[in-house]
Amino acid sequence: MKIGFTTSFPVEVVFAAGHIPIDMNNIFVTGNASSYVEKAEFEGYPRNICSWIKGMYSVALSANLDAVIGVVEGDCSNTHSLMSSLIDQGIEVFSFSFPHDKDRKKLKAEINKLERLFKVEHVQVLNVKHRLDKIRKKLVLLDKLTFEENKVTGAENHQWLVNSSDFNSDPDDYEKRLDEFISEVKKRTPFVSKFRFGFLGVPPIITDLYDFLFEKNVNIVYNEIQRQFSMPSLKADLTDQYLEYTYPYSIIDRLHDIQVQIKKRQLNAVISYSQSFCHRQIDNILIKKYLDIPVLTIEGDQPGKLDARTKLRIESFLDMLRY
């Protein structure tokens, strides 16, 4: 069975059950994203709803999925209505929740519920976790090659880490290609860039953001949420691993990790990205309040390339840093 999902969750359970997990976000943004949005709007989805929700709706209808797992707590509140829309279209849906208070017993109960749903034993899930953690350790190495050795671009780092949410539905093939990539980049001459930036927030819907920054002598050496998708804490216990995963919890949890990484990676500044009509835009208030390096906020709406206004804002921000 092909099981779509709306954001990272304990994917080990789906793999353990012998099914194929598919991160619908990745299909949306790597396909004809604009057409997915248009299709949802034609079906009646409002203009002032996040493009990611509209994209996932269309993906769910076109990707021949057998079921969809919606993360209804710890991600987007619009997921509740998305699930109702998919039920109306005859798609089987299941829910998963990350408890806002980070209660360990509640999270463990959610994972156990998922295991019962897919009829797998916890030991089977842990065996899969052990397998996936071998790949995740290699992603930690890739991340170090990004910020310690300057041999991986921000765009490449983004691409590999964001796809670790489902390992492109095939961990063996993903690992093989990752091994080849790491072997290749180790031979590179380190990049020289004037600025070392961090990228905070959800992966961007803007297709050429990293390339534009690289052209402006900026390399992104910290992709916050993409790194979280790769589960870099590598906890032995499954519940502990998903408690360490900062994305579904509060901005306070995220800020602790961000502040550590700013120092570790010697960042000059960060870009804080959010999607139009997203509640996470409010988080920028605290990001600006508690980070002690310059912050540029960027908002994405429709999928596509950088608009002229955003390019100008980035260039002005870089001018400020130079002087």
C-alpha positions in Angstrom: 0.0 0.0 0.0 1.1 3.6 -0.7 0.5 5.7 2.4 0.7 9.5 2.0 1.4 11.8 5.0 1.2 15.5 5.6 4.5 16.0 7.5 7.2 14.0 9.3 5.9 11.5 11.8 7.2 8.0 13.0 7.6 6.7 9.4 9.3 3.7 10.9 5.9 2.2 11.6 4.8 2.3 7.9 8.0 0.8 6.7 7.8 -1.9 9.3 4.3 -2.8 8.0 5.7 -3.3 4.6 4.0 -0.3 3.1 5.4 2.6 1.0 5.3 6.0 2.9 5.1 9.0 0.6 5.6 12.6 1.9 3.0 14.5 -0.1 4.8 17.7 0.3 7.8 16.4 -1.7 5.6 15.3 -4.6 3.9 18.6 -4.6 7.0 20.8 -4.6 9.0 18.7 -7.1 6.1 18.3 -9.5 4.1 20.9 -11.4 3.3 22.7 -8.1 1.3 25.5 -9.7 -1.1 23.1 -11.4 -1.7 21.3 -8.1 -2.6 24.6 -6.4 -4.9 25.6 -9.4 -6.6 22.2 -9.2 -7.4 22.7 -5.5 -8.7 26.2 -6.1 -10.9 25.0 -8.9 -12.3 22.4 -6.5 -13.2 25.3 -4.2 -10.2 25.8 -1.9 -9.9 29.5 -0.9 -7.2 31.8 -2.2 -6.2 32.7 1.3 -5.3 29.1 2.4 -1.7 28.0 2.4 -0.5 26.7 -0.9 1.0 23.6 0.7 -2.5 22.4 1.9 -3.9 23.0 -1.6 -0.9 21.1 -3.1 -1.3 18.1 -0.8 -5.0 17.9 -1.5 -4.3 17.6 -5.2 -1.5 15.2 -4.7 -3.7 13.0 -2.6 -6.2 12.8 -5.5 -3.7 12.2 -8.2 -1.0 10.0 -6.7 -3.0 6.8 -6.4 -2.6 6.7 -2.6 -4.3 3.9 -0.6 -4.5 6.1 2.5 -3.3 9.3 4.1 -2.0 10.0 7.6 -2.7 13.6 8.7 -0.7 15.1 11.5 -3.5 17.0 13.2 -1.6 18.3 16.2 1.9 19.7 15.9 1.6 21.0 12.3 -1.0 23.0 10.4 -4.5 23.4 11.8 -5.8 23.3 8.3 -4.9 19.6 8.2 -8.2 18.9 10.0 -10.2 20.3 7.1 -7.9 18.8 4.5 -8.7 15.3 6.0 -12.4 16.0 5.8 -12.0 16.9 2.1 -10.1 13.7 1.4 -12.7 11.6 3.2 -15.3 13.2 1.0 -13.3 12.1 -2.0 -13.3 8.5 -0.8 -9.7 8.4 0.5 -9.1 6.6 3.8 -7.5 8.8 6.4 -5.8 8.3 9.7 -4.6 10.9 12.2 -1.4 11.3 14.3 -0.8 13.9 17.0 2.3 15.3 18.6 1.1 16.5 22.0 1.7 20.2 22.4 2.9 19.8 26.0 5.5 17.2 24.9 4.0 14.7 27.3 6.0 11.5 26.8 3.2 9.2 27.8 0.8 10.8 25.3 3.4 10.6 22.4 4.1 7.0 23.2 0.4 6.2 23.2 0.1 7.9 19.7 3.0 5.7 18.4 1.4 2.6 19.9 -1.9 3.5 18.3 -0.2 3.7 15.0 1.5 0.4 15.5 -1.9 -1.3 16.2 -3.4 0.4 13.2 -0.7 -1.1 10.9 -0.6 -4.4 12.9 3.1 -4.4 13.7 5.0 -5.2 16.8 7.1 -2.5 18.5 10.2 -4.7 18.0 9.6 -4.7 14.3 9.5 -0.9 14.3 12.7 -0.7 16.3 14.4 -2.9 13.8 13.4 -0.5 11.0 14.5 2.5 13.2 17.9 0.8 13.5 18.1 0.5 9.7 17.1 4.1 9.1 19.4 5.4 11.8 22.3 4.1 9.7 21.3 6.4 6.9 20.6 9.3 9.3 24.2 9.0 10.6 25.3 9.6 7.0 23.1 12.6 6.9 24.8 14.0 10.0 28.1 13.6 8.1 26.6 15.4 5.0 25.6 18.2 7.3 29.1 18.4 8.7 30.5 18.6 5.2 28.2 21.6 4.7 29.1 23.7 7.7 32.5 22.4 8.7 34.2 21.8 5.4 32.1 24.0 3.1 31.9 21.3 0.5 28.1 21.0 0.2 25.9 23.9 -0.9 22.8 25.0 1.0 20.6 23.8 -1.8 22.2 20.3 -1.8 21.9 20.1 2.0 18.3 21.2 1.7 17.5 18.6 -0.9 19.0 15.6 0.9 17.6 16.5 4.3 14.1 17.3 3.2 13.8 14.0 1.4 14.8 12.1 4.6 11.2 12.5 5.7 10.3 9.4 3.6 13.8 8.5 2.1 12.1 8.9 -1.3 10.0 5.8 -0.3 13.0 3.6 -0.9 15.7 3.7 1.9 18.1 1.3 0.0 18.2 3.4 -3.1 18.3 6.7 -1.1 21.3 5.4 0.8 23.1 4.2 -2.3 22.7 7.6 -3.9 23.7 9.3 -0.7 26.9 7.3 -0.4 27.8 8.3 -4.0 27.1 11.9 -3.3 29.2 12.0 -0.1 32.1 10.3 -1.9 31.9 12.9 -4.7 31.7 16.0 -2.5 34.6 14.9 -0.3 36.8 15.4 -3.3 35.6 19.0 -3.8 37.5 22.1 -3.2 35.8 24.0 -0.3 33.4 26.8 -1.4 34.4 30.3 -0.5 31.5 32.6 0.5 31.4 35.9 2.2 28.3 35.1 4.4 27.2 32.0 6.3 23.5 32.0 6.8 20.9 29.8 8.5 17.5 29.1 7.1 14.7 28.9 9.6 11.2 27.7 9.1 9.4 25.3 6.8 11.2 24.3 3.5 10.6 27.1 1.0 8.1 27.0 -1.8 10.4 29.4 -3.7 12.3 27.3 -6.2 15.4 29.5 -6.8 16.0 31.0 -3.3 19.2 29.0 -2.6 20.6 29.6 -6.0 20.0 33.3 -5.8 21.7 33.5 -2.4 24.7 31.5 -3.6 25.1 33.9 -6.5 25.2 36.7 -3.9 28.1 35.0 -2.1 25.9 33.5 0.6 25.9 29.8 1.5 23.2 28.4 3.7 25.0 26.2 6.2 22.1 25.5 8.5 18.7 24.3 7.3 16.7 24.2 10.5 13.5 22.2 9.8 15.1 20.1 7.0 17.8 19.0 9.5 15.0 18.1 12.0 13.4 15.8 9.4 16.6 13.8 9.4 16.2 13.1 13.2 19.8 14.1 14.0 19.5 13.4 17.7 19.6 9.6 16.9 18.0 8.6 20.2 17.8 4.8 20.9 14.2 5.0 22.0 11.6 5.8 19.3 9.5 8.0 21.6 12.6 10.0 22.8 13.6 10.5 19.2 10.3 12.2 18.3 10.3 14.2 21.5 13.7 15.6 20.4 12.2 16.5 17.0 11.5 20.2 17.4 9.2 21.0 14.5 5.9 19.9 16.0 6.4 21.7 19.3 6.6 25.3 20.4 8.9 28.0 19.0 10.6 27.9 22.4 11.8 24.4 21.8 13.0 25.4 18.3 14.8 28.5 19.6 17.0 26.4 21.9 18.2 24.3 19.0 18.6 27.4 16.8 20.7 29.2 19.3 23.0 26.2 19.7 23.4 25.9 16.0 24.1 29.6 15.4 27.2 29.4 17.6 28.2 26.0 16.4 28.0 27.0 12.7 29.3 30.6 13.2 26.4 32.1 11.3 26.4 35.8 10.2 22.6 36.0 9.9 19.5 33.9 9.4 16.6 34.0 7.0 13.3 33.2 8.8 10.9 31.9 6.2 7.1 31.3 6.6 4.3 30.6 4.3 1.5 33.0 3.6 -1.6 32.6 5.8 0.4 30.4 8.3 0.2 30.7 12.0 4.0 30.3 12.2 4.4 33.8 11.0 3.7 34.8 14.6 6.8 32.9 15.7 8.9 35.5 13.9 8.2 37.9 16.8 10.1 35.7 19.2 12.7 34.7 16.7 13.6 38.4 16.3 13.4 39.0 20.0 15.7 36.2 21.2 18.3 35.8 18.4 21.3 38.0 18.7 22.3 38.0 15.0 20.5 39.8 12.1 17.2 38.2 11.0 15.6 38.7 7.6 12.0 37.5 7.4 10.7 36.2 4.0 7.2 35.1 3.2 6.3 32.6 0.4 2.9 32.3 -1.2 2.5 30.6 -4.6 5.1 28.2 -5.8 7.7 29.6 -8.2 10.7 31.8 -8.5 11.7 34.8 -6.3 9.8 38.0 -7.0 11.6 41.3 -7.6 10.5 42.7 -4.3 12.0 39.8 -2.3 15.2 39.9 -4.3 15.5 43.6 -3.5 15.0 42.9 0.2 17.7 40.3 0.2 20.1 42.6 -1.6 19.4 45.4 0.9 19.9 43.0 3.8 23.3 42.0 2.4 24.3 45.6 1.9 23.5 46.2 5.6 25.7 43.3 6.7 28.6 44.5 4.5 28.6 48.0 6.1 
